[in-house]
Amino acid sequence: MRIMGLDYGSKTVGVAISDELLLTAQGREIIRRKEENKLRRTLARIEELIVEYGVTKIVLGLPLNMDQTPSERSQLCLEFKDKIERRTGIPVVMWDERLTTVEADEIMDEAGIRGRDRKEYVDMIAAQIILQDYLDNTDKAIDEK
């Protein structure tokens, strides 16, 4: 059993997958699309990854404002959640993603990733941070029953 972490953006979706013991999150890829509302291929790729990795749950980042109120993108993320659940039958948990992009930038600074290369990794790293935060802050023994 594995859990998938997703960072949903206007033209990309960062993807991370947990290990089988649900201890660590590894960034896997960034799914790109030309337009925000064109989700058919994105959802198809998510389905492929679910099958490939044996995913039983998805954690989707929820962009909140610093005062914990919904942001402008929150509703879009909730709609994306519904589309994933309808298409795959896999439960999707919403997870606070505040400051994940800042943390991803710090990680890339430490790794020496500069310039254009940053855009290639930021969404995948953000998905990894979202999933790792979920793994570190939930009681998986109870949560998975």
N, C-alpha and C positions, 0 to 999 in steps of 0.2 A: 504494500500500500504506500502511495506517495501523495503529496499535496503539491498543487501547482500554485505559484504566486504570479499575479498579473498586475502590471502598471499600465493603466489605460490612458492613452494620450490622444490628441486630436488626429494624428496620422500614424501613430505607432502603438504597439502593445509590447511592453517588456515582459519576458517570460523567465521564471525561475522554477526549479523543481527541487523538492526535498529528497534527501536520501531515504532509504526504506525504513530506517530507524526513527525518522522524523526528528533528527537532531540538527541537520545542517541544510541550508539552501544553497543551490548552485545556479548561477545565471546560465540560461540556455540559449536564448536568441531574442531578436527583436523582429516582430511581425510588422511589416510596413504596408501602408495603403496610400493611394493617391488622394483620396477624399475622405473626410471624416465619416460620412454616412455610408460609405461602401464597406460593409462588414461581412459580406458573404464569404470571401476568401479568408478573412481573419478568423471567423468562426470555424471554418473548415480546417484551418491549420491547428487551432486549439483542439478540435476533435482528434486530429491525427496524433498530437502530443499526448492527449489523454490515453489513447490506446497504446501508444509506444511505451509510455512510462507506467501504466497501470494507475493513473490518478483517480482518487476517490473523493477528493474535495478540492475546491479552488478558493484561494484567498485573493480578493480583489481590493486594491487600494482605493480608499474613499478620501477624496480631497476635501478637507475641512479647513475653515478659517482658523486662525490662531485662537479665537474665542470659542472654538468647537461648534460653530454654526456651519451649516452647509455652504459650500462655495458655489460659484457659478457652474463648475463642472460636476458637482455632486449628483445632480439629476441625470446627467448623461451617463455617469458611472452606474447608477441604479438601473437605468434602462438597459445598459450593456449586461449587467448582472442577470436581468430577466431573460434576455436573449440567449445567454449562455445556458442558463438552467433549462429553458424550454427546448433548446436544441440538443443538449447533451444529457439531461437528466441528472447531472452532477450538482450537488449543493454548492452554492457560492456564499462565502462569508465575507462581509465587508470589513475592512480593517483600516484604521486611521493611518493615512500616509503623510501626515504633516512632516515637513522637514526631510523627507527621504531624498529629494533632489539635492538639497544642501549637503546631506551626508554622502550622497553619491559623488558630488563634486569634490568633497574632502578626500574620499577614497582615491579618486582619479588623480588629485594633486599628489598624494602620497606615492602613487604608483608611477608618477611622472608622465601621465597621459595628457597631452597638450592639444590645443587647437581643434581642428576638424575631427580628430579621433574621438574627442569627448562625446560628440553627438552620436557616434557609433555605439557607445557603451552606456550612456546615462540611463536609458529606460530599462535596460537589462539589469543594471546594478540596482536601480530603484526597486524593481520587482524582487530582487534577491533580498534587499533590506526589508521590504514589506513582509515577505515570507519568513525570513529569519526572526523578525520581531514577533510574528504570530507564533512560531515554533517555541520561542523563548518565553512567551508570556501566556501560554494556555496549558492547562492540565490535559495533556493528550490522552491519558488513560481514561479520564472521564469523558472528555470531548468526543472521542471516537466511538463511544458506545451507542 
